Amino acid sequence: MTNKELLYVEDALGHETFMKSCSFQTSNQLKDTTLSSYVKELETIHNNLFNKFLNLL
């Protein structure tokens, strides 16, 4: 893996970590159960993307 590719993966990992954190915090703050459930699904999606990027290393 080139240095540029490694930097891209590290950047993507940072973005996915941020999105997981935001999704988690938001889903816990929402009072609407349907919307909270949807945001929890987004958290799962970002967690899966994080793991896929991590597996590239």
Residue pairs with C-beta under 8 A, 6 or more apart in sequence:
1 9
1 56
1 57
6 57
9 53
9 56
9 57
12 49
12 53
13 50
13 53
13 54
16 46
16 47
16 49
16 50
16 53
17 50
19 42
19 46
20 43
20 46
20 47
20 50
23 39
23 40
23 42
23 43
23 46
24 43
26 39
27 36
27 37
27 39
27 40
27 43
28 36
30 36
30 39
